[in-house]
Amino acid sequence: MSETKKVRRKRAVAVIIGLLVILAVLALLQRLVMPKYMGEVKEGALISEYYDEDKDFDVIFIGDCEVYENFVPATLWENYGINSYIRGSAQQLIWQSYYLMEETLQYEKPDVIVFNVLSLQYNEPQKEAYNRMTIDGMRWSTSKVECIQASMLESENFIEYVFPLLRYHDRWSELEPEDFQYLLGAEKVGHNGYYMQVGVVPVDYIPEGKILGDYSFGENAWSYLDKMVALCEENDVELVLIKAPSLYPEWYEEWDAQVEEYAAEHNLKYINFLEYTEEIGLDYSTDTYDAGLHLNLYGAVKLTDYFGAWLAEECELQDRRDEEALAEVWEVKLEDFYTQKEELEALKEEE
């Protein structure tokens, strides 16, 4: 090889190494300035945790905080041998739920997908902060790209989802110790997607719902529910619609009637748990941590136990506790679950 060729090769290698170093530094800087969701707002870390799981779930929950704070996969396993996971996020909009469902079905085919219908009230994108808490945690796929396009407000740019550094560059002045602590990896927040709360704040006042000029759900929202139905039919997955027993925001009778009619027309099962409070055994003086918006662990266990019996009977789900490998996985999960329960309860006693 001539001397000239050797020099050119060395220069090319140096350029490639230089570019790789620059890309690595930019990736590290991007990771540094992106929110870690390890402080007070941990819900933004839930979506990404699914990818680390062995994907053999019988039931997948999809929806907003009314699923990830009200249902406990550990209880479904302990009491019924149902292996479940919650793909929930804060104010998850129905099109985001659809694309998460679409993505999930690329990884696995559960027997049942449970969708909480509260988000039907939203027909258009709402807030960037909530968009980010769902979308940033998704892995890149066609589903993520389409989810971004469906979710963006006019003030948002697609390129800022591709390169979050462009969006979060101004966080330099807001960096906190957790940004450095969790630079290379976050702590686990959920228990199969469940976000545990053990506080007790009883219900002492329920705000009256506003009178609406029109109680009809929007065309866009309905179209995505149609897509969910079609997607589940294509993949031979049963879609179950639910409304969690949160006392507010208001779930209007007019809304409930529309979902009941839709479920009947499409041969879907629909449960409004607000109608089964007594059967479930919920006590809103002890079973909520935020005065009725969501259940605490103790209320969520009651609700999950009730729903587990229903799932086992109505959806004919099998008890899998005799599967040795899966039982071993859950042995570890339950140890983590009860360890956190004890730690959180101890902290509450100290307050």
Secondary structure, DSSP 8 states (H G I E B T S, - for coil): --HHHHHHHHHHHHHHHHHHHHHHHHHHHHHHHS----SS--GGGHHHHGGGS----SEEEEESHHHHTT--HHHHHHHH---EEEEE-TT--HHHHHHHHHHHHHH---SEEEEEGGGGG--S---HHHHHHHHTTS-SSHHHHHHHHHH--TT--HHHHHSTHHHHGGGGGG--HHHHHTSS------BTTB------------------S-----HHHHHHHHHHHHHHHHTT-EEEEEE-----S---HHHHHHHHHHHHHTT-EEEEGGGGHHHHT--TTTSBSSTTSSB-HHHHHHHHHHHHHHHHHHS-----TT-HHHHHHHHHHHHHHHHHHHHHHHHHHH-
